[in-house]
Amino acid sequence: MPSHLSLRTLPVLDLGSTHPDTLRAAARDTGAFLLAGHGIRPEVPGEVVDLARLFFALPTHDKAAVDAAGSEQFRGWTSFGTGRDLGWREQFDIGAELPAVKLQDRTHPGDALVGPNRWPARLPALRDRALWFQDRATEVARAVLRQLAVGLGQDCDVFDRALAGSPATWTTLARDGEATAAGSAVPAHTDAGILTLRWLDAQSTGLQVLADHRWVDATGHPDTFLVTIGEALTEATDGYLRAAPHRTLPAQAERVTLTYAFDAPLDATVPHLDLPADLGREWAQAA
């Protein structure tokens, strides 16, 4: 982390007007930023969050009918916790909606992960709205990557070419109950994929990013996405871009969150980028 940074708030970048160099600097120095101007109407993720609340309020037997344990692709409902913390967190996971690859046609290790999602029969609207959001979030992720590519001195479509096809998208709707123990939180971690987008609304609380050796709150800017750089981009740039450590503090009241992850198609590889010499010198001087 460059020593000249002293962040108390995360940078807020507008996808439609921010210069690619500014985007690159945020991805390099912090590994995270708040994204405005993304073009997704707030009602779209807002409706998904509202439907998630309705899903989590269903009787347990209705949610268990779409338990992720019954999905080869690990899609559906999961409840976490043990003892008095049983059920402190539950989530509903959604991937790309694709037909399953027949066993005899599987030629790639990731083929088993391709397939349909599980949808609750009592809440049919969830399917349409969640998949609509996921498609829009994919467009945003690809747009961010184009801008980032330009900032890194690459062709704007370097990621589009390498990651053509259906990306390994993953949307998680999660409900955190009020914490009953100090450990009821999501601990500090980095994301393994390319980019992660977390929707922030007026009820978003407890999400923090480690920047300049301190935990910085990633809230207070409704209708933005918290974008975090994943480990795949760190590897693709030989450590130039930073995978941002982040965590979620215990919930003080019920909290429902919407997270979208963008990764390479299962049969593709994130390209290694040969960065211009001036970027390497800039990074070496700032480190």
C-alpha positions as CSV (number, residue, x, y, z in Angstrom):
1,M,0.0,0.0,0.0
2,P,1.6,3.4,-0.9
3,S,2.6,5.2,2.2
4,H,1.3,8.6,1.0
5,L,-2.3,7.5,1.2
6,S,-4.4,8.2,4.4
7,L,-7.9,7.2,3.6
8,R,-10.8,7.8,5.9
9,T,-13.4,7.3,3.1
10,L,-13.4,5.3,0.0
11,P,-13.2,7.1,-3.4
12,V,-16.5,7.6,-5.2
13,L,-16.2,7.2,-8.9
14,D,-18.7,7.8,-11.7
15,L,-18.5,5.1,-14.3
16,G,-19.7,7.6,-17.0
17,S,-17.2,10.4,-16.3
18,T,-14.3,9.1,-14.3
19,H,-11.0,9.1,-16.2
20,P,-9.5,5.6,-16.6
21,D,-6.3,6.7,-14.8
22,T,-8.4,7.6,-11.8
23,L,-10.1,4.2,-11.8
24,R,-6.7,2.5,-12.2
25,A,-5.3,4.5,-9.2
26,A,-8.2,3.4,-7.0
27,A,-7.8,-0.2,-8.0
28,R,-4.1,0.0,-7.4
29,D,-3.9,1.9,-4.1
30,T,-7.1,0.7,-2.4
31,G,-8.5,-2.2,-4.4
32,A,-12.0,-0.9,-3.7
33,F,-14.1,2.1,-4.6
34,L,-17.8,3.2,-4.6
35,L,-19.3,3.2,-8.1
36,A,-21.9,5.7,-9.1
37,G,-23.2,6.4,-12.6
38,H,-23.5,2.7,-13.3
39,G,-26.8,3.0,-15.1
40,I,-28.8,0.5,-13.0
41,R,-31.9,2.1,-11.6
42,P,-32.0,1.8,-7.8
43,E,-35.5,0.1,-8.1
44,V,-33.9,-2.9,-9.7
45,P,-31.6,-4.1,-6.9
46,G,-34.1,-2.6,-4.4
47,E,-36.8,-5.0,-5.7
48,V,-34.4,-7.9,-5.5
49,V,-33.6,-7.0,-1.8
50,D,-37.3,-6.7,-1.0
51,L,-38.0,-10.1,-2.6
52,A,-35.1,-11.6,-0.7
53,R,-36.7,-10.4,2.6
54,L,-39.9,-12.1,1.5
55,F,-38.0,-15.3,0.7
56,F,-36.2,-15.3,4.1
57,A,-39.5,-14.8,5.9
58,L,-41.0,-18.0,4.3
59,P,-41.5,-21.0,6.5
60,T,-38.4,-23.2,6.8
61,H,-39.9,-26.0,4.9
62,D,-40.5,-23.8,1.9
63,K,-36.9,-22.6,2.0
64,A,-35.6,-26.2,2.5
65,A,-37.3,-27.2,-0.7
66,V,-34.6,-25.2,-2.5
67,D,-31.8,-26.2,-0.2
68,A,-28.4,-25.8,-1.9
69,A,-27.5,-29.3,-0.7
70,G,-29.8,-30.6,-3.4
71,S,-28.0,-28.7,-6.2
72,E,-24.9,-30.1,-8.0
73,Q,-24.1,-26.4,-8.8
74,F,-24.4,-25.3,-5.1
75,R,-27.3,-23.0,-5.9
76,G,-30.2,-22.3,-3.5
77,W,-30.7,-21.7,0.2
78,T,-28.2,-22.3,3.0
79,S,-28.5,-21.6,6.7
80,F,-25.4,-21.1,8.9
81,G,-24.5,-21.3,12.6
82,T,-24.5,-23.8,15.4
83,G,-26.0,-23.9,18.9
84,R,-27.6,-20.7,20.0
85,D,-26.2,-19.0,16.8
86,L,-28.1,-21.5,14.5
87,G,-29.5,-19.5,11.7
88,W,-27.7,-16.3,12.5
89,R,-27.0,-16.1,8.7
90,E,-28.9,-17.5,5.8
91,Q,-28.4,-16.9,2.1
92,F,-29.7,-17.7,-1.3
93,D,-27.2,-18.2,-4.1
94,I,-27.8,-17.8,-7.8
95,G,-25.5,-18.5,-10.7
96,A,-25.8,-18.1,-14.5
97,E,-29.1,-19.7,-15.6
98,L,-27.9,-22.4,-18.1
99,P,-28.8,-26.0,-18.9
100,A,-26.8,-28.6,-17.1
101,V,-24.0,-30.2,-19.1
102,K,-24.8,-33.9,-19.4
103,L,-22.3,-36.2,-17.7
104,Q,-21.2,-37.8,-21.0
105,D,-20.6,-34.4,-22.5
106,R,-18.4,-33.0,-19.7
107,T,-14.9,-32.2,-20.9
108,H,-13.8,-29.5,-18.5
109,P,-13.6,-29.7,-14.7
110,G,-16.0,-26.7,-14.4
111,D,-18.7,-28.3,-16.5
112,A,-20.3,-29.8,-13.4
113,L,-20.9,-26.2,-12.1
114,V,-22.9,-25.2,-15.2
115,G,-26.7,-25.6,-14.7
116,P,-30.0,-24.2,-13.6
117,N,-30.8,-22.4,-10.4
118,R,-33.3,-23.5,-7.8
119,W,-36.2,-21.1,-7.3
120,P,-38.9,-21.0,-4.6
121,A,-42.3,-22.0,-5.8
122,R,-44.0,-19.5,-3.5
123,L,-42.1,-16.5,-4.8
124,P,-41.9,-16.7,-8.6
125,A,-41.1,-13.0,-9.0
126,L,-37.7,-13.6,-7.5
127,R,-36.4,-15.5,-10.5
128,D,-37.2,-12.8,-13.1
129,R,-35.9,-9.9,-11.0
130,A,-32.8,-11.6,-9.8
131,L,-31.8,-12.7,-13.2
132,W,-32.5,-9.3,-14.7
133,F,-30.3,-7.7,-12.0
134,Q,-27.6,-10.3,-12.6
135,D,-27.5,-9.4,-16.4
136,R,-27.3,-5.7,-15.7
137,A,-24.6,-6.2,-13.1
138,T,-22.6,-8.2,-15.7
139,E,-22.8,-5.3,-18.0
140,V,-21.5,-3.0,-15.3
141,A,-18.6,-5.3,-14.5
142,R,-17.6,-5.5,-18.1
143,A,-17.8,-1.7,-18.4
144,V,-15.5,-1.3,-15.4
145,L,-13.0,-3.8,-16.9
146,R,-12.9,-1.9,-20.2
147,Q,-12.1,1.4,-18.3
148,L,-9.6,-0.4,-16.2
149,A,-7.9,-1.9,-19.2
150,V,-7.4,1.5,-20.7
151,G,-6.0,2.8,-17.5
152,L,-3.6,-0.1,-17.5
153,G,-2.4,0.8,-21.0
154,Q,-4.2,-2.1,-22.7
155,D,-6.7,-2.3,-25.5
156,C,-10.1,-1.5,-24.1
157,D,-11.5,-4.9,-25.1
158,V,-8.6,-7.1,-23.8
159,F,-10.9,-8.6,-21.1
160,D,-13.9,-8.9,-23.5
161,R,-11.8,-10.9,-25.9
162,A,-10.3,-13.2,-23.2
163,L,-13.5,-13.6,-21.2
164,A,-16.0,-14.0,-24.1
165,G,-18.9,-16.2,-23.4
166,S,-21.0,-16.7,-20.3
167,P,-19.0,-15.5,-17.2
168,A,-19.1,-17.4,-14.0
169,T,-21.4,-14.9,-12.3
170,W,-22.6,-15.5,-8.8
171,T,-25.3,-13.5,-6.9
172,T,-25.8,-13.9,-3.2
173,L,-28.8,-12.7,-1.2
174,A,-27.9,-12.9,2.5
175,R,-29.8,-12.2,5.7
176,D,-27.8,-11.6,8.9
177,G,-29.8,-11.9,12.1
178,E,-29.0,-9.8,15.1
179,A,-25.7,-11.1,16.4
180,T,-25.8,-13.2,19.5
181,A,-22.0,-13.8,19.7
182,A,-19.0,-11.8,18.8
183,G,-18.1,-14.3,16.1
184,S,-21.4,-13.8,14.2
185,A,-19.8,-11.8,11.3
186,V,-18.1,-12.2,8.0
187,P,-14.4,-12.1,8.8
188,A,-11.7,-10.3,6.8
189,H,-11.0,-11.8,3.4
190,T,-10.3,-11.1,-0.2
191,D,-12.3,-12.3,-3.2
192,A,-10.8,-15.0,-5.4
193,G,-12.5,-13.8,-8.6
194,I,-12.1,-10.8,-10.9
195,L,-14.6,-8.1,-9.5
196,T,-17.3,-8.1,-6.9
197,L,-20.1,-5.6,-6.7
198,R,-22.0,-5.1,-3.4
199,W,-25.2,-3.0,-3.6
200,L,-25.4,-0.2,-1.0
201,D,-28.7,1.2,0.0
202,A,-29.8,3.3,3.0
203,Q,-30.0,0.2,5.2
204,S,-26.4,-1.0,4.4
205,T,-24.4,-1.3,7.6
206,G,-21.2,-2.9,8.9
207,L,-19.3,-3.3,5.6
208,Q,-15.7,-2.2,5.9
209,V,-12.6,-2.2,3.6
210,L,-9.0,-2.3,4.9
211,A,-7.2,0.8,3.4
212,D,-4.0,2.3,4.6
213,H,-3.9,-0.1,7.5
214,R,-7.3,1.0,8.9
215,W,-10.8,-0.2,8.5
216,V,-12.8,2.2,6.4
217,D,-16.6,2.1,6.4
218,A,-18.1,1.4,2.9
219,T,-21.5,2.8,3.6
220,G,-23.2,6.2,3.5
221,H,-23.5,6.4,-0.2
222,P,-26.9,4.9,-1.2
223,D,-27.5,3.7,-4.7
224,T,-23.8,2.9,-5.3
225,F,-21.9,-0.3,-5.6
226,L,-18.9,-1.1,-3.5
227,V,-16.5,-2.6,-6.1
228,T,-13.7,-4.7,-4.8
229,I,-10.8,-6.0,-6.9
230,G,-10.3,-9.8,-6.7
231,E,-7.2,-11.9,-6.5
232,A,-7.5,-12.9,-10.2
233,L,-6.7,-9.3,-11.2
234,T,-3.9,-9.1,-8.7
235,E,-2.3,-12.1,-10.3
236,A,-3.0,-10.8,-13.9
237,T,-1.0,-7.7,-13.1
238,D,1.8,-9.3,-11.0
239,G,0.5,-7.5,-7.9
240,Y,0.0,-4.1,-9.4
241,L,-3.7,-4.1,-8.7
242,R,-4.7,-4.8,-5.1
243,A,-7.2,-7.4,-3.9
244,A,-9.0,-5.4,-1.2
245,P,-9.4,-7.1,2.2
246,H,-13.0,-6.5,3.5
247,R,-15.2,-7.6,6.3
248,T,-18.8,-7.4,7.6
249,L,-19.3,-6.5,11.2
250,P,-22.0,-8.3,13.3
251,A,-25.5,-7.1,12.5
252,Q,-27.1,-4.9,15.2
253,A,-30.5,-5.6,13.6
254,E,-31.7,-7.8,10.7
255,R,-29.6,-7.0,7.6
256,V,-30.3,-8.1,4.0
257,T,-27.5,-7.7,1.4
258,L,-27.1,-8.2,-2.3
259,T,-23.7,-9.2,-3.7
260,Y,-22.7,-10.0,-7.3
261,A,-19.4,-11.6,-8.3
262,F,-17.9,-11.6,-11.8
263,D,-15.4,-14.2,-12.8
264,A,-14.0,-15.7,-16.0
265,P,-16.0,-18.3,-17.9
266,L,-15.2,-21.8,-16.6
267,D,-13.3,-22.6,-19.8
268,A,-11.4,-19.3,-20.0
269,T,-8.3,-17.9,-18.3
270,V,-7.9,-14.3,-17.0
271,P,-5.2,-12.8,-19.3
272,H,-1.8,-11.8,-18.0
273,L,-1.2,-8.1,-18.7
274,D,2.2,-6.7,-19.7
275,L,2.0,-3.3,-18.2
276,P,3.7,-0.2,-19.7
277,A,7.1,0.5,-18.2
278,D,5.9,3.9,-16.8
279,L,3.3,2.2,-14.6
280,G,5.8,-0.2,-13.2
281,R,8.2,2.7,-12.3
282,E,5.3,4.7,-10.8
283,W,4.3,1.8,-8.6
284,A,7.9,1.1,-7.5
285,Q,8.3,4.8,-6.5
286,A,5.1,4.9,-4.6
287,A,5.5,1.6,-2.7
